[in-house]
Amino acid sequence: MSAPGSGNSGPLSGIVVADFSRVLAGPYCTMLLADLGADVIKVEGPAGDDTRHWVPPVRDGVGTYYLAVNRNKRSIVLDLADASGAEVAHALSARADVFIHNFKPGGLAKFGLDYDAVAARNAGVIYCSISGFGSAGGASLPGYDLLVQGMSGLMSLTGGPEGPPYRSGISVFDIMTGLQSAVGILAALHHRDVTGEGQHIETNLLSTALSTMVNQVSAYIAGDVVPHRMGNAHLSLFPYEPLPTGDGELIVVAGNDGQFRRLCAALGVAELADDERFATVGQRNDNREELRPLLLGRLATRSAQEWFAVLTDAGIPCGPINDVRGGVELADELGLEPVVSAGGVPTVRNPVRMSATPARYDLAPPALDAHGDEVRAWLGLPARDDDPEGPLA
């Protein structure tokens, strides 16, 4: 009997993923795998993934949060504390190429679904555990992105110098941990192809956070400098921030000396590029408060849109500050086709473009337990004879 989605195309076609994760990091990871052709079976408790009910905003009664990260999957409801639910879970874990979860470390052992138990029935399994703070000293800590943003140091970097710390506008470390998990899974699948060996992958939000804050963490561990909030300013570059123009702000970037020279010429102050206070990146940073009013005086003479055209023509990186609608519309104007339909539900296009094996958008985010009988039949188990609790998507 073939896997439920065995007709899929894509580079991961034929790979079965048992997805015991919920909310964001795990579901984002498995959606990326599903987009590339993997057969993802989303295992949910009787009430369903929490994000089904995180509203508003909603579409057809379902939280748009849930819709964002669950396309191309099949849903089955399993109560792991029930013998029949555990039987299905064990059978699924024995057949899957990839098993992924974000229960607290050790939380699946009581259900016979920890790595050792799954590997005993499926030696080649790629088993991915996602947690907030790892499986050692932080094993008991709840892994919410907001907590990690605060505890990792990110919030100490976000906001104005004199104001309070702020969280990022998105759950940045959940998303990045999902990406790191996908990278690890793909590497492990390649290793298995070569050696036949399965393995246990562990990712956690705090380790991902420290890796994601690249230069800011390096400033401390390599330079003994503790970074601080600088508003929209950059620790090591100026200008690299929104600057006021005659009618609003424009993001202006001079990432090297050549760009700064072109910026000065375009602004009509070419002499600043030869000023010994501003000639190099380090000098511009040391003297940014002297340089700032000289640039702002020129930018004040035209509108943001006028300067956008002038600076873009001069090869200077710059751009407006859009809202989300503006960002989507810009991507559309640039031919990136950012919105795709997954079974009639509008979703964001997978950002990876592949010429031979493009991402697929076959299935809408599934209704709760929409494929339970299909999955049980694939596993050779009887259909359940009762309805799952909780609202359908």
N, C-alpha and C positions, 0 to 999 in steps of 0.2 A: 504494500500500500504506500502511495506517495505522500509526502508531506502536504499540509493543507495548501500551501502556496507554491507548489512545485512547478507551476507554469510561469513563475516569475522570470524576468530577464534581469541581467545586470551582473557585475563581477562577483557578487556574493550569492548568486542564485544557487539554491541547494543547501545553503547554510541555515540551520534551524536555530533560532534564538529563543530560549525560555526566559521571558522577561518578568521577573518578580519584583521589579522596581516600581516606584511611584513618585509622583510630583514632578521633578524636573531633571536632575542630573542623569539618572538612569534612563527615563523616557526619551530625553533628548539624544542620548547616545544610541539607543535602540532604533529611534526614528532614522538617524543617519544610516545605520546599517540596513534598515528596511528600504530606504530610498535606493540603496545600491544593490537591492535584490534579495536580501536575506528574508527568510520566512520568520517573522517575529510573532510569537504567541504571548500576548499580554495577560498575565495572571493577576486577577483582582480579587480582593475580598468582597463579601456580599454587598457592601455599600459602595464599592467602586473606588477608583482612584480619587483622592481628595480633590484634585483640581477639577473634576467634573462639576463640583459644587462651589468652586471659588468664583463667585459672581458679585456684582457685575464686572465687566460687560459679558453679554451672552449672545449666542446665536442659536435660534430654535430651542431655547431653554437650556443650553449647555454652555458652561464657562468657556470663553474663548481661550483661556489659559490651557485647558485640556486640549482643545482643538489644535493648538500651536505645535504640540510635540508628540502627537499620537497617530499620525496618518500611516497608512500601509501596514497596519497591524491587525491581528485578530484577538478578540477578547474572550477569555473564559473565566468564570467565577469559580473560585475554590476556597472553601473554608478549611484552612490547614489544620485546624483543631479537630476537625471531623474525620473519621476514618476513611470515608469515601473520598473526601477532598485530598487527603494525604496520599491515597493510593494513586490518584490521577497525577498529583505533583511528582511522586516518585517515578511513575512511568514516563512522564514528560522529561524529567531530569536525566533519565537513562537514554533518551533518544536525541537529546539536544546536542548540537555542536558547541553552543555557548549558553552558559547559565549566568544571569546577571541579577543582582539584588542590591538594595540599599537599606536592609534591616540593620539595626545596631550590631556590631561585631558579636558573634555568638548567638544572635537572636534566632537563627534558623536551626540550630542544633537540636532543639527539642522536637522539631518536626522531621528530623532525619534528612535535612537539606543543607547541612553545612558542607564545606568543601570535601572533607574526608569521606562523608557518607555518599555524596554525589559521585566523587571520583571512584569509589569502590564499585559502583554499579555502571560507571561510564568513564573508563580510564583515559580516554582522549578528550575529555571535556575541557573547554576553556571557561574557567569559573572566575567571574569578576565581582568583587565585593567593593561597594562604594560606601564610605562613611564620612562623618564630619571631621573626626580628629584621629583616625587611625585605630588600630586594633591593640595598641599597647596602653599607655597611661590615659589616653583619651577615649577609650572604648565606651565608657558609659555616658559620654557627653552627647547631647542631641545635636544633630548636624544641620542646623538651619543656616542658610546663606547669610542672613543678617548678622547672626552671631559671629560667623567667620570674618565677615567684613570688619566687624569691630575688633575682634580678638587678634586678627592677623596684622593690624596696623593700617589697613586701607582707609578706614574712616578718618584716621588721623591726618590723611593726606588730602581729603576731599572736603571742599568748602573754602570760605574766605579765611585769610590769616587771623582775623580778629573774631571770627564767628565760630559757631559750634561745628563739630564734625558731622558729616553727612554720609549716608549710604549712597551707593551707586544707584542710578535709576533702574537698573536691571539686576537680577540675581546672577551677577557676573561669575562668581566662583562655581555655582551650580553648572552653568553652561560650560565653563572651561573644564570642569571635572568630567562632564560628559564627553567633551572632546578628547581629553587625555585618556579616558576609558576606552573610547573607540580606537584610538591609536594603539593602545596596549592590546586590545582584542585582535586587531588586524595583524599586529606583529606576532602574537601568539598563534594565530591561525596559520601564518606563513611558517613559523617554526614547526608546527604540527605537521604541515605538509612535507617538511624535510625530514623530520625525525620520528613522527608518529606520536609524540609526547603531548599530553595535555598539561595544563598548569593553572596555578592560582594567581590571579592579578588582583592587587589591592590598590585602590586610589582613595584619596581623602581630600576634603575641601581645603583644609589648612595647608597641606603640602602644595596643592595646586595654587593656592593664594600666594604663597611665597615665591613660587616659580613665575606666576603671572605678573607680579609686581617687579619684574626684572631689574631695571636700573635703580629703582628705589630701594630694594633690598640689597642690591650690590653696593649702593652707597654706604650702607651700614657694615655689611660683612667684609667688604674689601677696602673701604675708605674710612671706616670708623666715624661716619657722619649719619646722624639720625635725621632723615628728611622730615619736613613739616608742611602744614597746609600753606599753599601759595595761591589759592583761588584758581584761576585759569592759567596762571603762569607755569612755565616749565623750569625744572631744577637746573638744566644745563644748556638751555637755548633761549635766546631772545633776538628778535620777536618770534614767539610761538604761542599765540593766544589771540582771543578776540580783541580788536582795537576799535575805539570809536571813530566814526567818520562824520561827515556832515549831517547824516540823518539816521544813523544806527551803527551797529557793530559789524565788523567784518573780520573773520579769522585770517590772520596773516602769518606766514611761516617763512623764516630764513634759516634753513637747516644747515647751511655751510656758507663759507665766505663768498663763493661765487653768486649764490642766490641773494646774499645781502647786497652785493655790489649792483646786481640788476634791480633790486628793490629800490635802492637809493636813486638810481638813474631814472626809474619809472616815476618816482615821487618828485623828481626835479631837485634832488639834493645829492647829486653824485659825489660831491666833496666829502660827504660823511664816510664813504667807504675807504677813504685814505686817511681819515682822522686816526691818529694812533690810539685814541681811546676806544675805537670801535672796529678796528681792522680785522680782528680775529674773533672766533667764537668766545674764547675765554675773556678777552677784553670787553666784548659786548655784555657778557654776563656780569663782569665786575662793575661795569659802568652803565647798567641798564636804566637806572633812574635819571641819568643825564641824557641818554639816548631817547628815552620814551617821549618826552615833550617835543623833541625835534621831529620825530615821526608823526606824532599826533597833530602837530601844527599843519603839516602838509595834508594829512588824511582829512582834516576838518574842512578842506576847501572843496570837496566833492562828495557826492552821495556814495553809499555803500555799493549800489549797483554800478555806478560809473567806475569806481575804483576796481571793482571785481573785473570789469571788462579790460581796463588798462593793465592791471597786474597780471591777469591771465594771459593777455597778449605778450607780456614781457617774460612769461615763463615762471612767474612767481606763484607758488602754492598759496591759494586763498579760497575762501568760500563763505557763504552766509550760514547763519545758525537757523536751521529749519526745525519745524515740529515734525512728528512722525509722518503725518500726511505729506509734508514737503519732501521728506526723505524717500518715501515710496514713489512719489510723483517724479522726483529727480531720477531715480533708478529707471523708471519707465521711459522718461525722456532720453536717457542715455542708451536705450535699447537693451537693458539688462533683463527685461521681462520679469520683474520681481514677484509677481503674483501668479500662482498656478492653481488649478482646480484639482483637488484630490477627492474623487467621487462626488463632485458637486460642492465641496466645501473649499472656499478660498484659503490658500495657505501660502507661506513664503517659500519661494524656490530654493532648493538646495544650492548652496553657494559653490559647490564643486561642479565644474563643467568637464565632462568626459566625452571625447569625440567618438569612441567606439562603443562605450557602455554607459549611456547617459542615465541619470537618476530617473526613477519611475514615480508616478503619482497615481497609482491604481485604486487605492482604497481610502475611503473617508475614515477619519478617526472612528473607531468602532463603538457601537452601542454596547452597553454592559452585557456581557455573556452572549454577544451576538453569534459567536462561533463555538460555543461550548460543546454542542453535540458533534460538530465537525471535527473538533480536536479529539474528543473522546473516541470517535470512530477511527481516526487515524491511529490512535494508540491501542485500538482493539478493545476498548472498554465500552460498556453500555451507556446509552444516553441517560441523563438524569431525568427524574420524573416529577421534579418540582421546579418552581420558578425562583430565580434569585431575588433577594430582597433589594430594595433601592430603586430609584428612578432610572429609566432607560435614557440613553443619550438620543 
